[in-house]
Amino acid sequence: MTFEFYDDKLRTNVTVPKDKVSKTIHRQDGQTQYALLTRTIDDRILIRHVSKGDWDKLSVPEER
């Protein structure tokens, strides 16, 4: 299974394998956002926001 992330620096979509992806929750001002995280080769973080349903279904490690 692979995921697509948008790389702002390269201005293109990047395909990432499942074993390089983690999930996290961002809470701010009473709002909750669910996201997937990955790192590029040059150690930049790429974020993809997903719905709670999709976030719950994924079996990837959770980053805190």
N, C-alpha and C positions, 0 to 999 in steps of 0.2 A: 504494500500500500504506500502511496506517495501523496504528498501535499504540495500545493502551489502557494508560494509567498511572493509578494511584490517587493522587489528590491528598488528602493528609491534612488540609490546612488547609480545603479546600472540602468534604471528605468525599463526594467523587464521583469517578467515572471520567472521565478526560480523553482524548480521541482526538487523537493527534499524527501528522502526516504523516512519512513515512520520512526526508525530507531534514532533519528537525529532531532525529533520533535518532542517538546514537553508542553504541558498545559498549565495555565495559571488563571487566577481570578484577580481582577483589579476592582477595588471598592473606593469610591470617591464621591463625596457630597450626597450620600444616600443612594447612589447608583452602583449597580454591579455589572461589570463587563467580563465576558469569558473570552479567553484568547489562547492561541497556540504560539509557541516561541521556538525559534531555531537560531543558530549562529552561522554566520558565513565563514569562509576560510580565513578572512582577515579580521575575524572576531567581532563583527557587527551583529546586532540583534535584529532579527526580522520578526514582525508580529502579524498575526492574522486573527481578526476578531471573528468569533463564531457564535451561534445561538446556544442557549443553555442545553437544549436537547441534543445537539451535535456534540457539545462538550462532555455531557454525561455519557454518551455512547462510546467515546474514544477510550481505548485502553493504552494510554501513554503515561509516562511518569508525570506527577504533578510537581511543579516548581513553586516554592514559596518565597 
